[in-house]
Amino acid sequence: MQEYETEIRLGNACPVCQSRLEDGDLFCARCGSFLRGENSSPEALNMPVVHLLTQVCTLQKDMMRQFRSGQALQARQSQRALELQAQLEKTLANSTTMMESQERRLQMLVRWTAGLAAAAVGLIFIGVQVL
């Protein structure tokens, strides 16, 4: 195998996603980018395939853990949304009942007012007839 002399010094951050890196990392644990050379690592070219596959499997395991964590979060958010929807439906049903009750009271008040007005007109008519 050919040994490469070139190596890019990256500091402690991935050049693609700027996430924190550990010394000796060949791949970024966050975005999966190769960390050295032009889309490949000189060290990676000289390492056994088993070691590279181990690195890839570790990255996939981390990605799967993050995916499952995201699914669990999504499930909790969905459950909370369903609970809030049920609470909203109860509130709306209660508001509808209260509005219907208020509407019935208003209709009764209108009828009562109309009855009083008719009685007043009747009294005025009688008063005019008597005088």
C-alpha positions in Angstrom: 0.0 0.0 0.0 1.0 3.5 -0.6 1.8 5.7 2.4 0.7 9.3 2.2 2.6 12.1 3.8 -0.1 14.8 3.6 -2.5 15.5 6.4 -4.8 18.5 6.9 -4.8 19.9 10.4 -8.3 20.5 11.4 -8.1 21.6 15.0 -11.0 20.4 17.1 -13.9 21.1 14.6 -15.3 19.3 11.5 -14.7 21.5 8.4 -18.3 20.7 7.2 -20.5 20.9 10.2 -18.2 22.5 12.8 -19.0 19.8 15.4 -16.4 18.9 18.1 -13.9 16.2 17.1 -11.7 13.9 19.2 -8.1 13.3 18.4 -7.6 10.5 15.9 -11.1 10.6 14.5 -11.2 9.7 10.8 -14.9 10.6 10.3 -17.1 13.2 11.8 -19.6 11.6 14.1 -22.2 14.2 13.3 -22.1 14.5 9.5 -19.9 11.5 8.5 -17.4 13.5 6.5 -13.9 12.2 6.0 -11.6 14.4 8.1 -8.4 14.3 6.1 -7.3 14.7 2.5 -9.5 15.2 -0.5 -12.6 13.2 0.3 -10.5 10.5 1.8 -8.0 10.0 4.6 -4.4 8.9 4.0 -4.6 7.1 7.3 -7.8 5.4 6.2 -6.2 4.1 3.0 -3.5 2.4 5.1 -5.9 0.9 7.7 -7.4 -2.5 7.5 -10.9 -2.8 6.1 -12.2 -4.2 9.3 -11.2 -1.1 11.2 -12.8 1.1 8.6 -16.0 -1.0 8.8 -15.9 -0.7 12.6 -15.8 3.1 12.2 -18.7 3.0 9.8 -20.7 0.7 12.0 -20.1 3.0 15.0 -21.3 6.0 13.0 -24.4 4.1 11.8 -25.1 3.0 15.4 -24.9 6.6 16.6 -27.2 7.7 13.7 -29.7 5.0 14.6 -29.7 6.0 18.2 -30.3 9.6 17.3 -33.1 8.4 14.9 -34.8 6.3 17.6 -34.4 9.2 20.1 -36.1 11.4 17.5 -38.9 8.9 17.1 -39.4 8.7 20.8 -39.6 12.5 21.0 -42.0 12.6 18.1 -44.2 10.0 19.8 -44.3 12.0 23.0 -45.1 15.2 21.0 -47.9 13.3 19.1 -49.3 12.0 22.4 -49.3 15.5 23.9 -50.9 16.9 20.8 -53.7 14.3 21.1 -54.2 15.2 24.7 -54.4 18.9 23.9 -56.8 18.1 21.1 -59.1 16.2 23.5 -58.9 19.0 26.0 -59.7 21.6 23.2 -62.7 19.5 22.1 -64.1 19.4 25.7 -63.6 23.2 26.0 -65.3 23.8 22.7 -68.2 21.5 23.7 -68.6 23.4 27.0 -68.4 26.8 25.2 -71.1 25.6 22.7 -73.3 24.5 25.6 -72.9 27.9 27.3 -73.5 29.8 24.1 -76.7 27.8 23.4 -77.9 28.6 27.0 -77.1 32.3 26.6 -79.0 32.3 23.3 -82.1 30.7 24.9 -81.9 33.3 27.7 -81.6 36.1 25.2 -84.6 34.8 23.2 -86.6 34.6 26.4 -85.6 38.2 27.3 -86.7 39.4 23.8 -90.1 37.7 24.3 -90.5 39.1 27.8 -89.6 42.6 26.5 -92.1 42.2 23.6 -94.8 41.2 26.1 -94.1 44.2 28.3 -94.2 46.5 25.3 -97.6 45.0 24.2 -98.9 45.3 27.8 -97.8 49.0 27.9 -99.4 49.7 24.6 -102.6 48.0 25.8 -102.6 50.1 29.0 -102.0 53.3 27.0 -104.9 52.3 24.7 -107.2 51.7 27.6 -106.1 54.9 29.3 -106.9 56.9 26.2 -110.3 55.2 25.8 -111.3 56.0 29.4 -110.3 59.6 29.3 
